[in-house]
Amino acid sequence: MNSSLHMSIVNSHSKMNTAAKRQNGPVANHCHGTHCHGNHCQGNHGLISHFCNTSDNDAIQVDDSMQEERNSNYGMSRDYDYSAPPAVQEKMRRELKFFFMNPYEKYKARGRKPWKLGVQIIKIILVTLQLIQFGMNQFRQATFFEDNEKAFNNIFLKDWDPTYDSFAYPKTRQLYALYLKDDVYEHMDYAVYKYSQLEKVAVGTYEFETADSRDIHTVTLCNKHYSYLNVSQGQFDVNLTTKIDCLSFQVSPDKNISMKSFLRDKGFQMSFDSMIELTLKFSIRSLHVKDLETLSIPDCVRFNITILYDYSIHGGRIAVSLSEKHSIFYCANSVIGEQEAQNISYLVAAYDVVIMLLCTVSLLLCFRSLHRGRRLKKKAETFFQRYYDRKLSRQEKLEFLNMWYIMIILSDLLTISGSLLKLLLEWKVTTDYDACSLLLGTGCFLVWLGVLRYLGFFPKYNIPIITLKNAMPNCIRFIVCGIILYMAYGFSGWIVLGPYHHKFRSFNVAIECMYSLINGDDMFATFDEMSDKSTIVWIYSRLYLYSFISLFIYVILSLFIALIMDTYETVKACHGRHRSNTPLEAFIDECNDCPESGCYRRKKKKRRKTWKSVCCCRRTSSSSDEATPLLH
């Protein structure tokens, strides 16, 4: 289909040249079929002694060609053989060729400055520095909250072992549990007592909530349980409707209380048979003191602490865990050197505003380029429909949509949103650091990827990009087939091995374990940690693991790499050779005018006088902005 369309374009072009020679003799002002040599146009049989025409001559020739078309010399014949005047055809070729030039070629062709490239270079520097500053502040903040959580574990959890805070795998924190009823009451007694003595015993800067200039030592105990459960002589009576009973009470730093007797006196029923989970909640305040390196002033922080006694499985073991939720709030303060910190904070805010403005400029430039591409696409559609009676294919239409601009627009939107959220964080309006880091991190990631577009203009750097682009369709098909096989192993491993292997205990963990096996991580441990309580499952695990590892490492992964390498070798062998894949590219390739030829330069706009713009006088043909429009 593409080759036939290509031949029709070439045949119609040869007919046009023949007709033009019969009408006007040699086309003296036409550079088609020539090769640029310096600022001259060199033909196939010698040097034509004139310069390549600018858009002014093209405009005059387009007017003459349009008049000739009206006389039916280049119009539509009775047998529907479409042909375009040579000047119209050549002008369209140049316009299309200029559109698909890279910034350096456009600079040589018309002296057009690569504004988008300059903006992207400045933006990547500023956005990266912004990300570094935000990252330093965020990591100090994250370390502050992590250290406080570890401190709370050691303060409020009885017999807490510091090794539970380690990052060893499997996590030893899961071993912290209670097995006796008295241990549960003693554990709550310990937590409540340490809370009442927190300001005295803790190293950290902590204080209680206040009301009317008095400290409030409020603790809330909640019991989530089944409505009724009774087991007697091998029979049970149960109502699985859940209820939550809560009790709030004050504790005093001067005396200790026994939770068992206190709950009995308050009439708070707590049956371990029907209990699902027990929570102990209280809140404290703290101060996050910073230095000038973080470029921010100290924060007042509120910690809402929850101690969870989880007995949802009813397996005779109550797992205990502590969690905290923090929030930053405004508090009256006086800080020596606060003015200097505020000045630095204002500079950081101004820096964020500059980045937002720069991203807005980049956004507008990309939207303008997309609009120009859309306008040229419609002009090309009209041209081919009018003179060749054909429509552009979807692939040809997509050539006018630059996906790099879409990616830059997306990165600009993310960076603007992240910078705005960062300002709200600086002003203590919000504390959502995760959303801000997600926006800024993804935006910076796309900004750096955008640099690949400009590296792709150099022959030595664009091979990886072209390889990924050409290999992507086949890789996606291959990955789809691989995912189906991967999911089959995932579900079977989760169901069969899950009860006997902690790495397959949940579907998500099983998928992650399988992915690590493909990369050769922890293979022996996966084999060794398999339980041998069931012989048939143990044999199945061996067959499962051996077949999965062999299939995906030696077959699937090798084929995937070979697929990419085959594309790489093809791209490397054909590197530097231009091949017209579509009729549109074949049409553009017939224009041999190089960027330095001067054929792409436009007439500079003349300044209009003020009284002409006020009087709305009709402009003459000599004051037109550019050449006469190609298509009406």
TAHU-V561197 format. One record per residue. RES is the residue in one small letter. PHI is phi in whole degrees, -180 to 180 (none if undefined). Layout:
{{RES,PHI} {RES,PHI}}
This chain:
{{m,none} {n,-66} {s,-67} {s,-65} {l,-65} {h,-62} {m,-65} {s,-66} {i,-65} {v,-66} {n,-63} {s,-65} {h,-66} {s,-66} {k,-64} {m,-66} {n,-63} {t,-64} {a,-66} {a,-65} {k,-67} {r,-70} {q,-77} {n,-123} {g,78} {p,-62} {v,-81} {a,-75} {n,-102} {h,-117} {c,-101} {h,-70} {g,75} {t,-113} {h,-123} {c,-75} {h,-138} {g,69} {n,-105} {h,-108} {c,-108} {q,-101} {g,-84} {n,-76} {h,-122} {g,142} {l,-102} {i,-84} {s,-85} {h,-162} {f,-83} {c,-66} {n,-72} {t,-90} {s,-69} {d,-65} {n,-65} {d,-62} {a,-64} {i,-65} {q,-69} {v,-63} {d,-62} {d,-63} {s,-67} {m,-63} {q,-66} {e,-66} {e,-67} {r,-65} {n,-83} {s,70} {n,-77} {y,-121} {g,-89} {m,-87} {s,-84} {r,-68} {d,-91} {y,58} {d,-93} {y,-85} {s,-149} {a,-111} {p,-59} {p,-56} {a,-67} {v,-65} {q,-64} {e,-69} {k,-66} {m,-66} {r,-61} {r,-65} {e,-64} {l,-68} {k,-65} {f,-65} {f,-63} {f,-93} {m,-74} {n,-84} {p,-56} {y,-68} {e,-66} {k,-66} {y,-67} {k,-71} {a,-77} {r,-129} {g,72} {r,-79} {k,-72} {p,-80} {w,-63} {k,-62} {l,-64} {g,-62} {v,-64} {q,-67} {i,-66} {i,-65} {k,-66} {i,-66} {i,-71} {l,-67} {v,-66} {t,-66} {l,-64} {q,-62} {l,-66} {i,-64} {q,-63} {f,-67} {g,-65} {m,-61} {n,-67} {q,-67} {f,-67} {r,-65} {q,-65} {a,-64} {t,-64} {f,-61} {f,-71} {e,-65} {d,-65} {n,-67} {e,-65} {k,-63} {a,-64} {f,-64} {n,-61} {n,-75} {i,-84} {f,-98} {l,-101} {k,-68} {d,58} {w,-75} {d,-98} {p,-58} {t,-67} {y,-66} {d,-85} {s,-73} {f,-100} {a,-70} {y,-120} {p,-72} {k,-67} {t,-79} {r,-61} {q,-67} {l,-80} {y,-77} {a,-156} {l,-119} {y,-128} {l,-119} {k,-65} {d,-63} {d,-64} {v,-65} {y,-66} {e,-65} {h,-65} {m,-68} {d,-59} {y,-64} {a,-65} {v,-66} {y,-65} {k,-64} {y,-67} {s,-68} {q,-101} {l,-60} {e,-64} {k,-88} {v,-101} {a,-80} {v,-76} {g,-69} {t,-85} {y,-126} {e,-150} {f,-85} {e,-66} {t,-124} {a,-153} {d,57} {s,64} {r,-123} {d,-72} {i,-116} {h,-107} {t,-100} {v,-123} {t,-118} {l,-111} {c,-123} {n,-121} {k,-97} {h,-150} {y,-75} {s,-61} {y,-157} {l,-153} {n,-138} {v,-121} {s,-152} {q,53} {g,79} {q,-118} {f,-137} {d,-130} {v,-138} {n,-120} {l,-81} {t,-69} {t,-94} {k,-135} {i,-127} {d,-110} {c,-124} {l,-142} {s,-107} {f,-152} {q,-100} {v,-115} {s,-114} {p,-68} {d,-87} {k,-143} {n,-100} {i,-125} {s,-101} {m,-64} {k,-66} {s,-72} {f,-64} {l,-68} {r,-68} {d,-68} {k,-82} {g,72} {f,-86} {q,-78} {m,-143} {s,-105} {f,-71} {d,-69} {s,-98} {m,-71} {i,-102} {e,-155} {l,-126} {t,-126} {l,-120} {k,-123} {f,-161} {s,-133} {i,-139} {r,-116} {s,-149} {l,-127} {h,-97} {v,-84} {k,-119} {d,-121} {l,-70} {e,-65} {t,-83} {l,57} {s,-157} {i,-90} {p,-60} {d,-117} {c,-94} {v,-122} {r,-113} {f,-105} {n,-101} {i,-100} {t,-131} {i,-103} {l,-108} {y,-108} {d,-95} {y,-130} {s,-70} {i,-84} {h,57} {g,-103} {g,81} {r,-139} {i,-103} {a,-78} {v,-115} {s,-147} {l,-120} {s,-134} {e,-135} {k,-119} {h,-112} {s,-147} {i,-101} {f,-131} {y,-81} {c,-142} {a,-66} {n,-149} {s,-136} {v,-124} {i,-69} {g,85} {e,-66} {q,-63} {e,-65} {a,-65} {q,-67} {n,-63} {i,-65} {s,-63} {y,-65} {l,-64} {v,-64} {a,-65} {a,-64} {y,-62} {d,-65} {v,-66} {v,-61} {i,-64} {m,-63} {l,-67} {l,-64} {c,-66} {t,-66} {v,-62} {s,-61} {l,-63} {l,-67} {l,-63} {c,-69} {f,-64} {r,-65} {s,-65} {l,-65} {h,-66} {r,-65} {g,-63} {r,-65} {r,-68} {l,-69} {k,-62} {k,-65} {k,-66} {a,-66} {e,-61} {t,-64} {f,-63} {f,-69} {q,-69} {r,-79} {y,-102} {y,-122} {d,52} {r,-146} {k,-102} {l,-68} {s,-74} {r,-63} {q,-63} {e,-69} {k,-67} {l,-69} {e,-63} {f,-83} {l,-100} {n,-85} {m,-70} {w,-64} {y,-65} {i,-61} {m,-67} {i,-67} {i,-61} {l,-63} {s,-65} {d,-65} {l,-63} {l,-66} {t,-68} {i,-63} {s,-64} {g,-65} {s,-66} {l,-64} {l,-67} {k,-66} {l,-63} {l,-65} {l,-67} {e,-65} {w,-90} {k,62} {v,-78} {t,-139} {t,-126} {d,-84} {y,-70} {d,-65} {a,-64} {c,-65} {s,-66} {l,-65} {l,-69} {l,-68} {g,-65} {t,-67} {g,-63} {c,-66} {f,-60} {l,-72} {v,-63} {w,-67} {l,-65} {g,-62} {v,-67} {l,-61} {r,-61} {y,-79} {l,-68} {g,-67} {f,-75} {f,-95} {p,-59} {k,-78} {y,-108} {n,-91} {i,-64} {p,-61} {i,-67} {i,-66} {t,-62} {l,-64} {k,-66} {n,-75} {a,-84} {m,-60} {p,-58} {n,-67} {c,-65} {i,-64} {r,-63} {f,-66} {i,-66} {v,-60} {c,-64} {g,-66} {i,-65} {i,-61} {l,-66} {y,-65} {m,-67} {a,-61} {y,-66} {g,-63} {f,-66} {s,-66} {g,-66} {w,-64} {i,-73} {v,-83} {l,-91} {g,-53} {p,-66} {y,-119} {h,-144} {h,-70} {k,-78} {f,-121} {r,-69} {s,-130} {f,-64} {n,-64} {v,-66} {a,-64} {i,-63} {e,-67} {c,-64} {m,-64} {y,-66} {s,-68} {l,-66} {i,-61} {n,-86} {g,80} {d,-92} {d,56} {m,-68} {f,-64} {a,-64} {t,-64} {f,-69} {d,-72} {e,-83} {m,-73} {s,-71} {d,-107} {k,-67} {s,-116} {t,-66} {i,-67} {v,-70} {w,-63} {i,-65} {y,-62} {s,-63} {r,-66} {l,-62} {y,-63} {l,-69} {y,-64} {s,-68} {f,-65} {i,-64} {s,-66} {l,-67} {f,-81} {i,-82} {y,-89} {v,-115} {i,-61} {l,-65} {s,-67} {l,-65} {f,-64} {i,-65} {a,-64} {l,-63} {i,-71} {m,-65} {d,-64} {t,-64} {y,-64} {e,-65} {t,-65} {v,-65} {k,-66} {a,-71} {c,-95} {h,-67} {g,93} {r,-94} {h,-97} {r,-130} {s,-82} {n,-88} {t,-129} {p,-60} {l,-63} {e,-66} {a,-64} {f,-65} {i,-71} {d,-66} {e,-73} {c,-88} {n,-103} {d,-75} {c,-80} {p,-59} {e,-80} {s,-70} {g,87} {c,-73} {y,-99} {r,-76} {r,-105} {k,-74} {k,-69} {k,-70} {k,-86} {r,-75} {r,-89} {k,-77} {t,-64} {w,-69} {k,-71} {s,-70} {v,-76} {c,-80} {c,55} {c,-71} {r,-76} {r,-75} {t,-84} {s,-66} {s,-78} {s,-105} {s,-70} {d,-66} {e,-137} {a,-66} {t,-57} {p,-54} {l,-70} {l,-126} {h,-99}}
